[in-house]
Amino acid sequence: MFRGINEINMDAKGRMAIPSKYRELLQSHCNGCLVATIDIHDPCLRIYPLPVWEEIESRPVCRR
């Protein structure tokens, strides 16, 4: 769908705003339903449209 890095600040209540250039696309693609998860390698959040997350979630987990 799209990729990119955006630095977004949280407000005093712990909320963040999705950049406007992505809002309309997300609204049309997944009705605004998102999943936020932490990245295990970098100090950041990863945000996925729900349909993309459901695909990731359905993949087998490889344990080492």
C-alpha atoms as an extended CHARMM CRD file, in Angstrom:
* protein
*
        64  EXT
         1         1  MET       CA              0.0000000000        0.0000000000        0.0000000000  PROA      1               0.0000000000
         2         2  PHE       CA              2.5270000000        2.6100000000        1.1080000000  PROA      2               0.0000000000
         3         3  ARG       CA              5.7390000000        2.7680000000        3.0210000000  PROA      3               0.0000000000
         4         4  GLY       CA              7.5380000000        5.5270000000        4.7710000000  PROA      4               0.0000000000
         5         5  ILE       CA              8.8770000000        6.8590000000        7.9690000000  PROA      5               0.0000000000
         6         6  ASN       CA              7.1080000000        9.6890000000        9.7190000000  PROA      6               0.0000000000
         7         7  GLU       CA              7.9970000000       11.1960000000       13.0270000000  PROA      7               0.0000000000
         8         8  ILE       CA              4.7940000000       11.8780000000       14.9040000000  PROA      8               0.0000000000
         9         9  ASN       CA              4.5720000000       13.4090000000       18.3510000000  PROA      9               0.0000000000
        10        10  MET       CA              2.0930000000       12.2510000000       20.9470000000  PROA      10              0.0000000000
        11        11  ASP       CA             -0.0570000000       14.7550000000       22.7670000000  PROA      11              0.0000000000
        12        12  ALA       CA             -0.3790000000       14.9860000000       26.5510000000  PROA      12              0.0000000000
        13        13  LYS       CA             -3.0770000000       12.2730000000       26.5200000000  PROA      13              0.0000000000
        14        14  GLY       CA             -0.8720000000        9.8180000000       24.5930000000  PROA      14              0.0000000000
        15        15  ARG       CA             -2.6550000000       10.2990000000       21.2720000000  PROA      15              0.0000000000
        16        16  MET       CA             -1.0740000000       10.7510000000       17.8830000000  PROA      16              0.0000000000
        17        17  ALA       CA             -2.4370000000       12.0730000000       14.6150000000  PROA      17              0.0000000000
        18        18  ILE       CA             -2.0660000000       10.1630000000       11.3550000000  PROA      18              0.0000000000
        19        19  PRO       CA             -0.5050000000       12.4770000000        8.7430000000  PROA      19              0.0000000000
        20        20  SER       CA             -3.1700000000       13.9190000000        6.4390000000  PROA      20              0.0000000000
        21        21  LYS       CA             -1.5060000000       12.4930000000        3.3260000000  PROA      21              0.0000000000
        22        22  TYR       CA             -2.3580000000        8.9930000000        4.6460000000  PROA      22              0.0000000000
        23        23  ARG       CA             -5.7400000000        9.5740000000        6.2880000000  PROA      23              0.0000000000
        24        24  GLU       CA             -7.9080000000        9.5080000000        3.1450000000  PROA      24              0.0000000000
        25        25  LEU       CA             -6.0820000000        6.4780000000        1.7700000000  PROA      25              0.0000000000
        26        26  LEU       CA             -6.5300000000        4.5880000000        5.0330000000  PROA      26              0.0000000000
        27        27  GLN       CA            -10.1750000000        5.5740000000        5.2530000000  PROA      27              0.0000000000
        28        28  SER       CA            -10.9120000000        4.2750000000        1.7610000000  PROA      28              0.0000000000
        29        29  HSD       CA             -8.7710000000        1.1420000000        2.0980000000  PROA      29              0.0000000000
        30        30  CYS       CA             -9.7760000000       -0.1550000000        5.5090000000  PROA      30              0.0000000000
        31        31  ASN       CA            -12.4480000000        2.1960000000        6.8380000000  PROA      31              0.0000000000
        32        32  GLY       CA             -9.8140000000        3.6830000000        9.1410000000  PROA      32              0.0000000000
        33        33  CYS       CA             -9.2670000000        0.4220000000       11.0740000000  PROA      33              0.0000000000
        34        34  LEU       CA             -5.6080000000        0.1800000000       12.0620000000  PROA      34              0.0000000000
        35        35  VAL       CA             -3.4040000000       -2.0170000000       14.2030000000  PROA      35              0.0000000000
        36        36  ALA       CA             -0.4090000000       -0.4710000000       15.9720000000  PROA      36              0.0000000000
        37        37  THR       CA              2.3830000000       -2.6950000000       17.2240000000  PROA      37              0.0000000000
        38        38  ILE       CA              5.9200000000       -2.1500000000       18.4440000000  PROA      38              0.0000000000
        39        39  ASP       CA              8.8940000000       -2.9760000000       16.2710000000  PROA      39              0.0000000000
        40        40  ILE       CA             11.1460000000       -5.5660000000       17.9000000000  PROA      40              0.0000000000
        41        41  HSD       CA             14.2860000000       -4.2280000000       16.2260000000  PROA      41              0.0000000000
        42        42  ASP       CA             13.8170000000       -0.4520000000       16.1940000000  PROA      42              0.0000000000
        43        43  PRO       CA             12.3530000000        1.9120000000       18.7970000000  PROA      43              0.0000000000
        44        44  CYS       CA              9.2090000000        2.6870000000       16.8370000000  PROA      44              0.0000000000
        45        45  LEU       CA              5.6010000000        1.7560000000       16.2160000000  PROA      45              0.0000000000
        46        46  ARG       CA              4.4460000000       -0.0330000000       13.1110000000  PROA      46              0.0000000000
        47        47  ILE       CA              0.9430000000        0.8180000000       11.9690000000  PROA      47              0.0000000000
        48        48  TYR       CA             -0.9160000000       -1.5150000000        9.6280000000  PROA      48              0.0000000000
        49        49  PRO       CA             -4.3230000000       -1.3240000000        7.9600000000  PROA      49              0.0000000000
        50        50  LEU       CA             -6.4260000000       -4.0980000000        9.5140000000  PROA      50              0.0000000000
        51        51  PRO       CA             -6.5830000000       -6.2660000000        6.3380000000  PROA      51              0.0000000000
        52        52  VAL       CA             -2.7790000000       -6.2150000000        6.0650000000  PROA      52              0.0000000000
        53        53  TRP       CA             -2.3870000000       -7.0670000000        9.7490000000  PROA      53              0.0000000000
        54        54  GLU       CA             -4.8130000000       -9.9790000000        9.4360000000  PROA      54              0.0000000000
        55        55  GLU       CA             -2.6490000000      -11.3800000000        6.6260000000  PROA      55              0.0000000000
        56        56  ILE       CA              0.5010000000      -11.0100000000        8.7540000000  PROA      56              0.0000000000
        57        57  GLU       CA             -1.2490000000      -12.5710000000       11.7230000000  PROA      57              0.0000000000
        58        58  SER       CA             -2.2990000000      -15.6160000000        9.6930000000  PROA      58              0.0000000000
        59        59  ARG       CA              1.2810000000      -16.4880000000        8.7030000000  PROA      59              0.0000000000
        60        60  PRO       CA              3.0220000000      -19.2840000000       10.5850000000  PROA      60              0.0000000000
        61        61  VAL       CA              5.3720000000      -18.0830000000       13.3100000000  PROA      61              0.0000000000
        62        62  CYS       CA              8.9640000000      -19.2200000000       12.9890000000  PROA      62              0.0000000000
        63        63  ARG       CA             10.5470000000      -19.8000000000       16.3850000000  PROA      63              0.0000000000
        64        64  ARG       CA             14.3020000000      -20.1810000000       16.8160000000  PROA      64              0.0000000000
